[in-house]
Each structure stands twice: as structure tokens, then as C-alpha cells.
Amino acid sequence: MQGVRGSSPLSSTKSRKSACCPRHADFFVCRAPGAVTGIAASRSAARRGAHSNNGRMVAMCTCAPAGPRHPNQRLPSPAGSPRPVPAVRCPCNSGDTLEACCGRFLDAPAGTRFAPTAGALMRSRYTAFATGNAAYLLRTWHPDTRPGSVGLDPGQQWYRLDILDTVRGGPLDHDGIVAFRAHFRAGGARDSLLETSRFVRIGRQWLYVDAL
């Protein structure tokens, strides 16, 4: 801590005990104006710093705090610990995260994981449009109707999917129909696509056929 003379801040840790925690018996954090925030100092040094700066002292004990923490006190994170990444919601509007929903199909190597129903495939294909995954769209398209390529407009932002109706398309069915409305923004205007899609199941994989 700046402005403190004498022995090292760590030298007095064995000389005193605290009712709070013997491991952190003599350590405080100086919240005085101008003090180096987050630097630990001995009890006596901290008091001198507080007196000279007319500040406040806050016990820095993370094991068994004797009382409520000062509202400005922040306990340090372990060095090198990564910050948590906020979960991304799936674009298909299911309410789940992308990783737990459509992402598990889009990110899986080809031929290893399939959408279990026609509705799930419809959602995953919408998510592929929303995230620009043309490869997934092609590999979930029936070979009889599959185009040579898929052109995705980067200026088209898909922001909501509404499933309107589903006919068959379950895990034990061989075909299914899904009616939906997909909402998007393009050129500063909002619009939507209304479609009734036909799907078939070949083996364990559901495939998009065409629009009715």
C-alpha cells in the first residue's frame, strides 16, 4: 500500500489472530481515497492509511466473514480464471440455448447426429438460415430436390420462428408436414415467410423435400 512505512505487509500475519478467520487475521483492504484498491496490508498499516486518508477499512476474509461486506468491496477472482460466457439463445425461439437446442445438430459432424422429428429438423434448418450455415441446409435437403448451392443474403436477418401446425413427423413416422411463419428484416423493413414444408425420413435422418 502506498505511503506505508516499516515491515512488509505480510510480515505480521502470524503475530495476531482474528475472530473472523486465522488465515486472514491481519489483512484488510483499504478503501481510502487515493489508496491502491485491492492491496492487502497489515492491521496497523491499514489503520494508518485510513487515518491519513480519512477512509474506511474493510475486512478481507473470504472464509467466514464476521459481518456483511462493505458495498464497495470486491473479492478478487483467481488469476487466469476465464470469465463466464453468456449463453446464446437458440434462434428457433424454443427458449433453450443454442448449444442445447439446434446447435447440437448444426455443429455435429455430418452423419453423426440427426433431428429426431420433422419439427426439430424444421427448427434446425431455420437456425441454419439465421446463422448462415449453408452446409447444414444442403445436407438436410432430400437429394431429389436438393439444389447445387444455397444463396444466403447477409442483409437478411431472421429473428423469429412460429410453428403453426405439424402433421405426423414423429420419431416413428416416415413423412411429416410442418407449417410455419419465419420473420425477418431486410433493407430496414420487416417481412415474413409463410410456408408449409414436406419432410420424409430415410433411416434415422429426416430430410426436407419441398414446400407445398
Salt bridges, closest charged atoms under 4 A:
ASP26 OD1 - ARG43 NE 3.83
ASP144 OD2 - HIS142 ND1 3.74
ASP162 OD2 - ARG160 NH2 3.06
ASP162 OD2 - HIS183 NE2 2.93
ASP175 OD2 - ARG168 NH2 2.92
ASP210 OD2 - ARG198 NH2 3.01
